[in-house]
Amino acid sequence: MGLRKKNKSPPVLSHEFVIQNHADAVSCLAMGLLLGLMFEVTAKYAIMFITVQYNVTYTTDERPEPVHFYEYGPKDVATIFFYMLIAIILHAVIQEYILDKINRRLHLSKTKHSKFNESGQLAVFYLFSFVWGASILSAEEFTTNPTLLWKDYPHSRMFFQVKFFYICQIAYWLHSLPELYFQKIRKEDIPRQLYYICLYIVHISGAYILNLHRLGLILLVPHYLVELIFHASRLFYFSDENKQKGFTLWALLFILARLLTLTLSVLTFGFGLARAENPGFSIAEGNFNILTLRISCLAAICLTQAWMMWKFINFQLKKWREHIQNQIPKKTTNIKVKPTRKESSKANFVNGAVKFEEGTSPRKRKSKML
């Protein structure tokens, strides 16, 4: 029995070393922040990274129990950084223990392998975010009364679940930037992924900073449902190319989600906030209800929806062309060339002898009697 050759470990601090061991290094950093809670000297600094900051407690005559709200501030950067580390660790766990094992069974090509990993990671995230966001919306009143999206603006105070949801969302999409390096994403796919990662970061952070978390939450949940269906359908397609019914459902819900996004955005920025009782700009109060910002936010949303529809139409046209090409049968052309008299006469003589076709015999000539 021959000895099994061991793979040589890459040099320390080389690119391959960092890629192979990035999850271990990040988990050690996160563990160090958690251990900081055990010591009194470092606890006041470590707690900024782990717990949600800017707690505000209110008590009213109607409700004697204290009500806890949260605001945002500069310390949220530390919290986002810590949960970005957690996202990197979870990304590595899902990749190694779930997606890699499925990839070994499917034997996909390099292109499909990269897309399968992308859809697998995003499907898990969209499923988790959709369930979490839907549970938050079920407890809110603005889902049944859209006027609460702009009524009593600015909405500078959030419940714990809402603030933690936004922190986790920003942390996840920020972690996707270094993952482009850690996962060895192909150069052809990097621009496409950078586009939607940056769009998510800008829109979610904008809703969080401008105190539009109600509008952002009610737009994110249906959007995540649509994206979940798309990536789940793509996973089934990679396992069996005949399974394409999910793309039809995704196409229908995609258009409905775009219409919902445009409708609520126009209502909020064009009518609701424009007629608010306290328009103005105040960073201390968290009020950003001025015409310039309203037009900028509405234009950013409309341009993003237009870009998404353009990509959607191109995707559908590509699928339609592939479907038509598969439906057209390949025509086999059998062209018979008629031989000329000279060619046929030459073909009948082989080496000076007459060549007859099969089943035919030469006609016997009658001999003349002398």
Sequence and secondary structure as in RCSB ss.txt:
>XXXX:A:sequence
MGLRKKNKSPPVLSHEFVIQNHADAVSCLAMGLLLGLMFEVTAKYAIMFITVQYNVTYTTDERPEPVHFYEYGPK
DVATIFFYMLIAIILHAVIQEYILDKINRRLHLSKTKHSKFNESGQLAVFYLFSFVWGASILSAEEFTTNPTLLW
KDYPHSRMFFQVKFFYICQIAYWLHSLPELYFQKIRKEDIPRQLYYICLYIVHISGAYILNLHRLGLILLVPHYL
VELIFHASRLFYFSDENKQKGFTLWALLFILARLLTLTLSVLTFGFGLARAENPGFSIAEGNFNILTLRISCLAA
ICLTQAWMMWKFINFQLKKWREHIQNQIPKKTTNIKVKPTRKESSKANFVNGAVKFEEGTSPRKRKSKML
>XXXX:A:secstr
           TTSHHHHHHHHHHHHHHHHHHHHHGGGSHHHHHHHHHHHS   EEEE  SS  S EEEE   TT
HHHHHHHHHHHHHHHHHHHIIIIIHHHHHHHT  HHHHHHHHHHHHHHHHHHHHHHHHHHHHHT STTT GGGGT
TT     B HHHHHHHHHHHHHHHHHHHHHHHTT  TTTHHHHHHHHHHHHHHHHHHHHTT HHHHHHHHHHHHH
HHHHHHHHHHHHHH TT  HHHHHHHHHHHHHHHHHHHHHIIIIIIIGGG SS EEETTTTEEE HHHHHHHHHH
HHHHHHHHHHHHHHHHHHHHHHHHHHHS            HHHHHHHTEETTEE   TT           
